[in-house]
């Protein structure tokens, strides 16, 4: 079945440093989504990327979808303590069930 | 607006006892519904999904079952819980309109003792 690998598992940064997490799918994706889960909370949808090579920005967050639609990355510029949490990528292979396969997530901690 | 309700928030159950977790969605019709389990606070494992009333697809053979008796109601059940059923259970829906991101419920933390 489809697998989505995400690295690194953990990342600890000093406040103000940049952060990047990478996601790689074993199959070509219809779209890829990113979620953030704060400690003790539930995942919250951040963004969806659909087009090959697509780049989207949300303030300090930059999301990229690879040309082959099999990999993606999330980059945070100048991290803040509010960025703490686990970031998940999730791949959608297409179809009317909109079933997502989640990566294992990257836990980001920020030292103030 | 669309909201998703999930309860209870926490649950401690003895081994061998039954389980029933309920999830309801408001503000949308005919949603796709999903049950995920998150173990040890990390990866999300898809357990069941449903594209309509009475339509359940199982992703992982296990001690659990799911039902969708109404359009916006999704129930996760077990007849006899195992220790390995402990985890964080999350219900989610998507409205099939772009963007197709999931909206998750607040989750149920189940501890089987």
HADDOCK unambig.tbl for C-alpha pairs under 7 A between the chains (distance, minus, plus):
assign (segid A and resid 33 and name CA) (segid B and resid 101 and name CA) 6.98 0.50 0.50
assign (segid A and resid 41 and name CA) (segid B and resid 106 and name CA) 6.86 0.50 0.50
assign (segid A and resid 42 and name CA) (segid B and resid 104 and name CA) 6.65 0.50 0.50
assign (segid A and resid 42 and name CA) (segid B and resid 106 and name CA) 5.59 0.50 0.50
assign (segid A and resid 42 and name CA) (segid B and resid 107 and name CA) 6.65 0.50 0.50
assign (segid A and resid 43 and name CA) (segid B and resid 104 and name CA) 6.49 0.50 0.50
assign (segid A and resid 44 and name CA) (segid B and resid 103 and name CA) 6.94 0.50 0.50
assign (segid A and resid 44 and name CA) (segid B and resid 104 and name CA) 6.97 0.50 0.50
assign (segid A and resid 45 and name CA) (segid B and resid 101 and name CA) 5.94 0.50 0.50
assign (segid A and resid 45 and name CA) (segid B and resid 102 and name CA) 6.42 0.50 0.50
assign (segid A and resid 45 and name CA) (segid B and resid 103 and name CA) 6.89 0.50 0.50
assign (segid A and resid 48 and name CA) (segid B and resid 99 and name CA) 6.44 0.50 0.50
assign (segid A and resid 48 and name CA) (segid B and resid 101 and name CA) 6.92 0.50 0.50
assign (segid A and resid 97 and name CA) (segid B and resid 32 and name CA) 6.93 0.50 0.50
assign (segid A and resid 97 and name CA) (segid B and resid 51 and name CA) 6.34 0.50 0.50
assign (segid A and resid 102 and name CA) (segid B and resid 44 and name CA) 6.08 0.50 0.50
assign (segid A and resid 103 and name CA) (segid B and resid 43 and name CA) 6.58 0.50 0.50
assign (segid A and resid 104 and name CA) (segid B and resid 42 and name CA) 6.13 0.50 0.50
assign (segid A and resid 104 and name CA) (segid B and resid 43 and name CA) 4.14 0.50 0.50
assign (segid A and resid 104 and name CA) (segid B and resid 44 and name CA) 6.98 0.50 0.50
assign (segid A and resid 105 and name CA) (segid B and resid 42 and name CA) 6.70 0.50 0.50
assign (segid A and resid 105 and name CA) (segid B and resid 43 and name CA) 6.35 0.50 0.50
